[in-house]
Amino acid sequence: MTKRRDYLWLFLFFIVFINGFEAGGYQASLYTIGQIYDLSITRMGIFASVELLATMLAPLVLGSWADRSDKLKCILILLGIQGVFSTAIFCSNVRAVFVVGIFFLGLTTSALQFISIAALAEVYPLSGKRKIGFMTSMYALGAFVSPLFVGFYLGLGVSWRTLFIALAVGSAIAFIGTMMNRQGSGEKAPKEGDENFDGKTFVILGVLLLCVVMCIYVGFENGFAFFVDTLFTKELNSNSGKLALSIFWAVMIPARVLVGLFSKHAKKILLVAVVAIPVITAIIAFTNSQYPVMALCIPLGFASGAIYPSVLTILMRFSGDKKAIATAMITVSTGIGGVVFTALTGFMADALGMRNAIMCLGAFFILSLIAVLSLSAVEKNSIT
């Protein structure tokens, strides 16, 4: 009897891709949405934070449900909810519908990201680590493509809501693909004593230090990504902000692949990244021409892209036999960073100007630097 071809991993990758597509598309659409609803920059930051608040709540509200249930069934339910609220935003002009819809999109995309990674590791215990490395690149790929897509249809005079019907279609494709490949997919679990054993000790301090790094990184990523279009429009008198955002996301793809290839040096890579980001950000803040700023988005995106896979690689060492709990802690910290720093960027932009707001955002990486430098001491004292 011929073994059925296994395509489940492909649709799990696609789920993460459309999550990145939604995130990058919403970031690229924020300035246009602000004009449609007559929002100040501060209110634009609050609008952005509604979705990010939901991403923070998702692992708290849905994490234990996913652990107790069939993860693929959970994914199907969440894709259905995502499709419903994407369609609602596309069909309605009411601001309240948009806000509620964005909240549920944040909830579902966050949960789908978290559960898809867990499902991939569970279904593919032999190749899961390698596949997860490529999975993080799929998010960046989606976030790279979507600003180009948004810029294209806005240039044609098509409604800004087109993003959300595209998301609904993507959710439907992912739903059908996952449903069709639920049965007969996966690998046999490895036997005890195989390579890549990380120990069973859960080092809470190490995990918390990584949470600090991810909180600040995701806060910066969202603060910069949501407002880079505004920076180009207001400060540089340019309409190239969406292209700059796509460049920022595009270079994250090779960065994340390279981190996977050189995972043994994850801590050194992380250290270089948390130093490079504030330096590049400060240069951007003092640059008055659109072209140098666009060029600087390349090293900025490369350094930013290296952080997430580096943190996940190091996390495996500190999480022991509680990897789900550790991953949930990381996910919550990213939600906190996204909510707090995105809203803070809006407030700072109104109070201090967009350039100073971007520079202040980068300054928070001093805390990340301290956290990364502390990891070696914690590992030496805690992991035997």
C-alpha positions as CSV (number, residue, x, y, z in Angstrom):
1,M,0.0,0.0,0.0
2,T,1.5,3.4,-1.1
3,K,2.1,5.8,1.8
4,R,0.1,8.9,1.5
5,R,2.1,12.1,0.7
6,D,2.5,14.3,3.7
7,Y,1.6,18.0,3.1
8,L,0.5,19.0,6.6
9,W,3.8,20.8,7.2
10,L,3.3,22.9,4.1
11,F,-0.1,24.2,5.3
12,L,1.3,24.9,8.8
13,F,4.0,27.0,7.1
14,F,1.2,28.7,5.1
15,I,-0.7,29.6,8.3
16,V,2.4,31.3,9.7
17,F,2.8,33.1,6.3
18,I,-0.7,34.5,6.3
19,N,-0.1,35.6,9.9
20,G,2.9,37.6,8.8
21,F,0.9,38.8,5.8
22,E,-1.8,40.2,8.2
23,A,0.7,41.8,10.5
24,G,2.7,43.5,7.7
25,G,-0.5,44.5,5.8
26,Y,-2.0,46.1,8.9
27,Q,1.2,48.0,9.6
28,A,1.3,49.3,6.0
29,S,-2.4,50.2,6.2
30,L,-2.3,52.1,9.5
31,Y,-1.6,55.5,8.0
32,T,-4.5,55.1,5.5
33,I,-6.8,53.8,8.3
34,G,-5.8,56.8,10.4
35,Q,-6.9,59.1,7.6
36,I,-10.2,57.3,7.0
37,Y,-11.1,57.4,10.7
38,D,-9.5,60.9,11.3
39,L,-7.1,59.6,13.9
40,S,-4.2,61.5,15.5
41,I,-0.8,59.7,15.7
42,T,-1.5,58.8,19.3
43,R,-4.9,57.2,18.4
44,M,-3.2,55.4,15.5
45,G,-0.9,53.9,18.1
46,I,-3.8,52.9,20.3
47,F,-5.6,51.3,17.2
48,A,-2.4,49.3,16.5
49,S,-2.2,48.3,20.2
50,V,-5.8,46.8,20.2
51,E,-4.5,43.9,18.0
52,L,-1.3,43.6,20.0
53,L,-3.2,43.4,23.3
54,A,-5.0,40.4,21.8
55,T,-1.7,38.7,20.9
56,M,-0.6,39.1,24.5
57,L,-3.9,37.5,25.8
58,A,-4.0,34.6,23.4
59,P,-1.4,32.3,25.1
60,L,-2.9,33.1,28.5
61,V,-6.4,32.4,27.4
62,L,-5.9,29.6,24.8
63,G,-2.6,28.0,25.8
64,S,-3.9,25.4,28.2
65,W,-6.9,24.7,25.9
66,A,-4.4,23.8,23.1
67,D,-2.3,21.6,25.4
68,R,-5.4,19.6,26.5
69,S,-6.9,19.3,23.0
70,D,-6.0,18.1,19.6
71,K,-3.8,20.9,18.3
72,L,-4.9,20.5,14.7
73,K,-8.5,20.7,15.7
74,C,-7.7,23.9,17.6
75,I,-6.0,25.3,14.5
76,L,-9.2,24.6,12.4
77,I,-11.4,26.4,14.9
78,L,-9.1,29.4,15.0
79,L,-8.9,29.6,11.2
80,G,-12.7,29.6,11.1
81,I,-12.9,32.5,13.5
82,Q,-10.1,34.4,11.7
83,G,-12.0,34.0,8.4
84,V,-15.3,35.3,10.0
85,F,-13.8,38.4,11.4
86,S,-11.7,39.2,8.4
87,T,-14.8,39.1,6.3
88,A,-16.7,41.2,8.8
89,I,-14.1,44.0,8.6
90,F,-14.2,43.9,4.8
91,C,-17.9,44.2,4.7
92,S,-18.5,46.9,7.4
93,N,-17.8,50.6,7.5
94,V,-18.6,50.8,11.3
95,R,-15.5,51.7,13.4
96,A,-16.6,49.5,16.3
97,V,-16.8,46.5,14.0
98,F,-13.3,47.2,12.9
99,V,-11.9,47.5,16.4
100,V,-13.6,44.3,17.5
101,G,-12.6,42.5,14.4
102,I,-8.9,43.6,14.8
103,F,-9.0,42.3,18.4
104,F,-10.1,38.9,17.3
105,L,-7.6,38.8,14.4
106,G,-4.9,39.5,16.9
107,L,-6.2,36.8,19.2
108,T,-6.4,34.2,16.4
109,T,-3.1,35.0,14.6
110,S,-1.2,34.9,17.9
111,A,-2.8,31.6,18.9
112,L,-2.3,30.1,15.4
113,Q,1.4,31.0,15.5
114,F,1.9,29.5,19.0
115,I,-0.1,26.3,18.3
116,S,1.2,25.8,14.8
117,I,4.8,25.8,16.1
118,A,3.8,23.3,18.9
119,A,1.9,21.2,16.4
120,L,4.8,21.1,14.0
121,A,7.2,20.0,16.8
122,E,4.7,17.4,17.9
123,V,3.8,15.9,14.5
124,Y,7.4,16.0,13.2
125,P,9.7,15.1,16.2
126,L,12.6,14.2,14.0
127,S,12.7,17.2,11.6
128,G,10.7,19.7,13.7
129,K,13.6,21.9,14.8
130,R,14.8,22.4,11.3
131,K,11.3,23.0,10.0
132,I,10.6,25.5,12.8
133,G,13.6,27.5,11.7
134,F,12.1,27.8,8.2
135,M,8.7,28.5,9.7
136,T,9.9,31.7,11.3
137,S,11.1,32.8,7.9
138,M,7.5,32.3,6.5
139,Y,6.2,35.0,8.9
140,A,8.8,37.4,7.6
141,L,8.0,36.5,4.0
142,G,4.3,37.2,4.6
143,A,5.1,40.6,6.2
144,F,7.4,41.4,3.3
145,V,4.9,40.6,0.6
146,S,1.9,42.3,2.2
147,P,3.1,46.0,2.2
148,L,3.8,45.7,-1.5
149,F,0.4,44.2,-2.0
150,V,-1.2,47.0,0.0
151,G,0.8,49.7,-1.8
152,F,-0.2,48.2,-5.2
153,Y,-4.0,48.1,-4.6
154,L,-4.1,51.5,-2.8
155,G,-2.3,52.9,-5.9
156,L,-5.1,51.6,-8.0
157,G,-7.7,53.3,-5.9
158,V,-9.0,50.0,-4.4
159,S,-10.4,50.0,-0.9
160,W,-8.0,49.6,2.0
161,R,-10.2,46.7,3.2
162,T,-8.9,44.5,0.4
163,L,-6.3,43.3,2.8
164,F,-8.9,41.6,5.0
165,I,-10.7,39.8,2.2
166,A,-7.3,38.4,1.1
167,L,-6.8,37.2,4.7
168,A,-10.2,35.5,4.7
169,V,-9.3,33.7,1.5
170,G,-6.0,32.6,3.0
171,S,-7.7,31.4,6.1
172,A,-10.1,29.3,3.9
173,I,-7.2,27.7,2.0
174,A,-5.3,26.9,5.2
175,F,-8.5,25.4,6.7
176,I,-9.1,23.1,3.7
177,G,-5.5,22.1,3.5
178,T,-5.2,21.3,7.2
179,M,-8.5,19.4,7.2
180,M,-7.4,17.3,4.2
181,N,-4.0,16.4,5.7
182,R,-4.9,15.8,9.4
183,Q,-4.7,12.0,9.0
184,G,-1.6,10.1,8.1
185,S,0.9,12.9,8.5
186,G,4.0,13.0,10.7
187,E,7.0,11.1,11.9
188,K,7.8,8.5,14.5
189,A,9.0,9.9,17.8
190,P,12.8,9.4,18.4
191,K,14.0,7.1,21.1
192,E,15.5,8.4,24.4
193,G,19.2,9.1,24.1
194,D,19.1,10.7,20.6
195,E,21.0,13.9,19.9
196,N,19.8,17.5,20.7
197,F,19.0,16.6,24.3
198,D,18.7,19.9,26.2
199,G,18.2,18.6,29.8
200,K,15.2,18.7,32.0
201,T,16.1,21.7,34.2
202,F,13.7,24.7,33.8
203,V,15.8,27.8,34.5
204,I,13.3,30.5,35.2
205,L,15.8,33.4,35.4
206,G,17.2,32.5,31.9
207,V,13.8,32.3,30.4
208,L,12.8,35.7,32.0
209,L,16.0,37.3,30.6
210,L,15.0,36.1,27.1
211,C,11.5,37.4,27.8
212,V,13.0,40.9,28.3
213,V,14.9,40.6,25.0
214,M,11.8,39.6,23.1
215,C,9.6,42.2,24.8
216,I,11.8,45.0,23.8
217,Y,12.5,43.6,20.3
218,V,8.9,43.1,19.4
219,G,8.1,46.5,20.9
220,F,10.7,48.0,18.7
221,E,9.7,46.0,15.6
222,N,6.0,47.0,15.9
223,G,6.8,50.6,16.9
224,F,9.1,51.0,13.9
225,A,7.0,49.0,11.4
226,F,3.7,50.7,12.3
227,F,5.2,54.2,12.0
228,V,7.9,53.9,9.3
229,D,5.3,54.9,6.7
230,T,4.4,57.9,8.9
231,L,8.1,58.8,9.2
232,F,8.5,58.8,5.4
233,T,5.3,60.8,4.8
234,K,5.6,63.4,7.6
235,E,9.4,63.8,8.0
236,L,10.9,62.8,4.7
237,N,8.1,64.0,2.4
238,S,8.1,60.7,0.6
239,N,5.6,58.0,-0.3
240,S,8.2,55.2,-0.1
241,G,7.4,54.2,3.4
242,K,5.6,51.0,2.3
243,L,8.6,50.0,0.2
244,A,10.9,50.7,3.2
245,L,8.7,48.5,5.3
246,S,8.9,45.7,2.8
247,I,12.7,45.9,2.7
248,F,12.8,45.8,6.5
249,W,10.8,42.6,6.5
250,A,12.5,41.1,3.4
251,V,16.0,41.0,4.9
252,M,14.6,39.2,7.9
253,I,14.1,36.1,5.8
254,P,17.8,35.4,5.0
255,A,18.7,36.5,8.6
256,R,16.5,33.8,10.1
257,V,17.7,31.1,7.7
258,L,21.3,32.0,8.6
259,V,20.7,31.9,12.3
260,G,19.3,28.4,11.8
261,L,22.5,27.4,9.9
262,F,24.7,28.8,12.6
263,S,22.6,28.0,15.6
264,K,25.6,27.1,17.7
265,H,26.6,30.8,17.7
266,A,23.1,32.0,18.6
267,K,24.2,33.9,21.7
268,K,26.9,35.8,19.9
269,I,24.5,36.6,17.0
270,L,22.0,37.9,19.6
271,L,24.6,40.1,21.2
272,V,25.5,41.7,17.9
273,A,21.9,42.3,17.0
274,V,20.9,44.0,20.2
275,V,23.9,46.4,19.8
276,A,23.4,47.0,16.1
277,I,19.7,47.9,16.3
278,P,19.9,51.0,18.5
279,V,23.0,52.3,16.6
280,I,21.2,52.0,13.2
281,T,18.0,53.5,14.6
282,A,19.9,56.6,15.9
283,I,21.5,57.1,12.5
284,I,18.0,56.9,10.9
285,A,16.7,59.5,13.3
286,F,19.3,62.0,12.2
287,T,19.0,61.3,8.5
288,N,17.0,63.7,6.3
289,S,17.0,61.9,3.0
290,Q,14.6,59.0,2.1
291,Y,17.3,57.0,0.2
292,P,19.8,56.6,3.0
293,V,16.9,55.8,5.4
294,M,15.7,53.1,3.0
295,A,19.2,51.7,2.7
296,L,19.5,51.6,6.5
297,C,16.4,49.5,6.7
298,I,18.5,46.6,5.2
299,P,20.9,46.2,8.2
300,L,18.1,47.1,10.6
301,G,15.9,44.4,9.3
302,F,18.8,41.9,9.2
303,A,19.6,42.5,12.8
304,S,15.9,42.4,13.8
305,G,15.3,39.2,11.9
306,A,18.2,37.4,13.8
307,I,16.7,38.0,17.2
308,Y,13.6,35.7,17.2
309,P,15.3,32.5,16.0
310,S,18.3,33.2,18.2
311,V,16.1,33.6,21.3
312,L,14.2,30.4,20.4
313,T,17.5,28.5,20.0
314,I,18.8,29.7,23.4
315,L,15.4,29.1,25.0
316,M,15.6,25.4,24.4
317,R,18.6,25.3,26.7
318,F,16.8,27.0,29.5
319,S,13.4,25.5,29.2
320,G,14.3,21.9,29.9
321,D,11.2,19.7,29.9
322,K,8.8,22.7,30.1
323,K,9.2,24.0,26.6
324,A,5.5,24.8,26.2
325,I,5.5,26.9,29.3
326,A,8.7,28.7,28.3
327,T,7.3,29.4,24.8
328,A,4.1,30.7,26.3
329,M,6.1,33.1,28.5
330,I,8.0,34.3,25.4
331,T,4.7,34.8,23.5
332,V,3.2,36.8,26.4
333,S,6.3,39.0,26.6
334,T,6.1,39.7,22.9
335,G,2.4,40.8,23.3
336,I,3.3,43.1,26.2
337,G,6.1,44.6,24.2
338,G,3.9,45.1,21.2
339,V,1.1,46.8,23.2
340,V,3.2,49.0,25.4
341,F,5.9,50.2,22.9
342,T,3.5,50.7,20.0
343,A,1.2,52.9,22.0
344,L,4.3,54.6,23.5
345,T,5.7,55.4,20.1
346,G,2.5,57.1,19.2
347,F,2.5,59.2,22.4
348,M,6.2,60.1,22.0
349,A,5.7,61.0,18.3
350,D,3.0,63.5,19.3
351,A,5.0,64.9,22.2
352,L,8.6,64.8,20.9
353,G,8.3,64.3,17.1
354,M,8.6,61.1,15.1
355,R,12.4,61.2,14.8
356,N,12.9,61.4,18.5
357,A,10.2,58.8,19.1
358,I,12.1,56.3,16.9
359,M,15.4,57.1,18.6
360,C,13.9,56.6,22.1
361,L,12.5,53.3,20.9
362,G,15.9,52.1,20.0
363,A,17.4,53.2,23.4
364,F,15.4,50.6,25.2
365,F,17.8,48.0,23.8
366,I,20.2,48.9,26.6
367,L,18.1,46.7,28.7
368,S,18.3,43.9,26.1
369,L,22.1,44.2,26.1
370,I,22.2,43.8,29.9
371,A,19.9,40.8,29.6
372,V,22.0,39.1,26.9
373,L,25.2,39.7,28.8
374,S,23.7,38.1,31.9
375,L,22.7,34.9,30.1
376,S,26.2,33.3,30.3
377,A,26.4,33.8,34.1
378,V,22.9,32.3,34.6
379,E,23.7,29.3,32.3
380,K,27.0,28.7,34.1
381,N,25.4,28.7,37.6
382,S,22.1,26.9,36.7
383,I,22.6,24.3,34.0
384,T,24.9,21.4,34.8
